[in-house]
Amino acid sequence: MAHIALNQLGAHLQKGLRSLYTLHGDEALLQQEALDAIRAAARAQGYTERSSYTVAGAHFDWSAVLAAGGSLSLFADKQIVEVRIPSGKPGKDGAAALQQLAQAAQGNDSTLTLVILPRLDKAAKTSPWFTALDTQGMSVQIDPVERGMLPAWIAQRLAAQGQRVAAGEEGQRTLQFFADRVEGNLLAAHQEIQKLALLYPPGELAWRQVEAAVLNVARYDVFKLSEAVLAGQSARVQRMLDGLQAEGTAEVLVHWALAEDIRALKRVKDAMNAGKPLPMALRENRVWGAKERLFERVLPRLPDAAAARLLQSAHQVDGIVKGLKVPDWPQDGWQALQRLALQMARVCRA
């Protein structure tokens, strides 16, 4: 298997270029930057022509892609062939074609093939077509920058353009403020960082300069909301709910995300009470990734009564977001969702 992390790509390209790269991940900005870095290295080595194919629908003609690798124009002796598969599912014909492309890349110094995919699940990563790409070439997994890493990521990007925040607590506050404003929207974060380079000279940025320059361009999603709730981050939960409401997110979708977590907490808790080890109970209830770590922290100290109360609250808010009146609860859907989310965050933090 030949795969590298995104932060190793620059050093890898300085040592030499492979003839096949597979980039997979959902972070558009980082994927674009990785592509640009590979293309720049290729241009420096004489790859002057580029053709691009986007695989859309089940009836895509793969023969054109396969033919492109073997056909150089009169004006170029080296070329780049890019294949984008936005769905991440190449289909039966595509799977065979990708394995053929991977095989053809071996020892081919005249064609650089780039395969661009979204985030892949475990089934895709263990499929014969992906294994062939990974084995014959180099694959780069592009993970999103999680909220906890965002301040450091911003600081690193500022440093690259000769800027920095103040030392100590003031600087950390500035970075946290910046991260709050751009959370979930890395492209906007990148643009705001570039804007600071245009507005201010190299050197130290004061809190008021960053506050005046950085817009509120956060883009929230219900899955990040659920992580914030499980982490007990009440202020962040409040901010995300305001953002989701402002973006026109459906109340029922927000309720679904919260209720799913509450039901999962209750099921895993019941399984633990019945004598099942926590890791097994989590696996059986399909809880994994970042959420698995949060559940592991919350569940051992979650009282049964609190889990039952949360389930009852979720049931009541389900009625409210569908237009029913429930005694002792706000009648506005968003106010009810806020109360449910903050009740849950308090329980998870306790």
C-alpha positions, 0 to 999 in steps of 0.5 A: 500500500502506498499512501501518504498524509496530506502534510507529507505531500510537499516533501514527497513531490520534492523527491520525485513524481509518481505516475498515478495519484489518487486523492480522496476526501470531502474538503474541497480547498485542501483537495484543490491545493493538493491537486495544484501542488501535483500539477506544479511538480508535473509542469516543472518536469515537462508535463505540458498537456492536460485532459480532464474527465468527469464520471457522471451516471452509469453510462459513462464512456470509459474508453475515452479515458483509457485511450487518453493515456496512450495518445500524446499530441504532436505538441507534447511528449508528457501529459496529465489525465485527470479522472473525477468521480464525484459519487465515489462509485465508478460502477462495474465498468469503471471498476474494471477501467480503473484497475486497467489504468492502475496497471497501465501507470506502471513504468509510464513516464509520459502520462501522469494519471490523477483520480479524484474522489470524495470521502470513501467508506470502508467498503470502497477502500477495500474494493479491488479497484481502489486497492489497485490504485493504492498499490500501483500509485500513491493515494492521498487521504484528505481529512477535514480540519476538525474544530479543535485543530482549526485555531492551529491551522489558521495560525499556520496559514497566517505564519506562511504569509508572514503574520501572527497573532499576539503571544499568550492568552490574547492571541489564543482568544483571537484564534478562537474568535477567528475559528468561531467565525469560519467553522465548517467553511474552510474555503471561507477561512482561506479567503479571510486569511488572504484578506488579512494579508491584503489589509495589514503588513507582515508582523503581529495582528491585534485582536481588533484588526482580526475582529474588524476584518473577519466576517461571520462566514461559518457554515454549520451542519447537523452532524457537527452540532451533534458532536458539540452537544455530546462534548457538552459545549453549550456556547458552541451549541447555541451558536450552531443552532443560531447558524442552522436557523439562519441558513434555513435548515429544516427543524425536523432535520435538526431534531432527527440528529439530536433524537438519533443520538439520544436513542443511541445513548439509551440503547448502548446504556441499556446494553451495558446494564445487561452486562455487555462491554461498552466497546461491543455495545457501541459496535452493535449500535453502529457508533464509530469515529469521533462519535465513538470517542464522545460516547465512551466519555459520556456513557460511564457516568450517564445516569439511567434516569437522565437518559430516560428524561432525554428520550421523553424530551426528544419525544415531546420536541418531535411533536412541537416541530410537527406543529403540536402544542406540548405543555411546559415547552416553548411552542416555537420549534427552534426554541424547543430544539434549543432547550433539548440540545442544551439539556442534552449538552448539560447531561453530557458535560455533567 
